[in-house]
Amino acid sequence: MDVEIIFKIAAIGILTAVIGQILKNSGKDDIATLSTLAGVIIVLIMILNLIAQLFETIRTMFSF
């Protein structure tokens, strides 16, 4: 596994934080919350794909 996944997750986190702060300062708290939630969901989907790949690798390793 490469380090690039960590950079992708960090970039999504930074982008989500910046967008959230901009929207909160402009008075759109509801949309800021939704954008933060969207960022969290995107990261969770990325992590779930990695976990699925891990289980697939483990399954193929131990199958005879």
N, C-alpha and C positions, 0 to 999 in steps of 0.2 A: 504494500500500500504506500502510496506516495504522500509527501507532505502537502501536496497541492490541495487535498481535501480540507486540510486545516486552514489553508489560506482562503479557500472558497467560503468556508463557514465564517471565518473572521470578516471577510468582505461583506457577506450578507448581514452580519451583525452590525457592522459599522454603518452600512447603507441604511439599514432599518432604524438605527438610532438617530441618524441625521434626519431622515424623513420624518420620524416621529417628533423630533424637537421642532422642526420647521412647522409642522402642522399644529403642534400644541401652541407655539408662539403666535400663530395666526388665528387661534381660537377654534380650531377644528379638532377638538379632543376625540370625538367619536371616530373620525377617519384616521387619526393618529393611532388609536387603539387597534383599529382594523389592519392598518399597515404593519404594526408590530406583530399582530397575530399571524398575518400572512408570512412574515419573515420566519417566525417560529415554525410554522407548518412546512415551509420549504426546507428548512434545516432538518426537521424530523423526517421528512420523506427521503432526504439524502442519507441520513443515518440508517433508516430502515432498509434502504437498498444495500448499504454496506453490510448490515447484519445478515440480510438474506444471502449475499455473496459468501459471507463467512460460513454460514450453515451449509451452503452448497459445497464449499471446499471441504469442510469437515466430513460431510456425507460421502463425498467421492474418495476422500483419503482412507476412510475406514470400511468402505465396501470392498468385498473380496471377489 
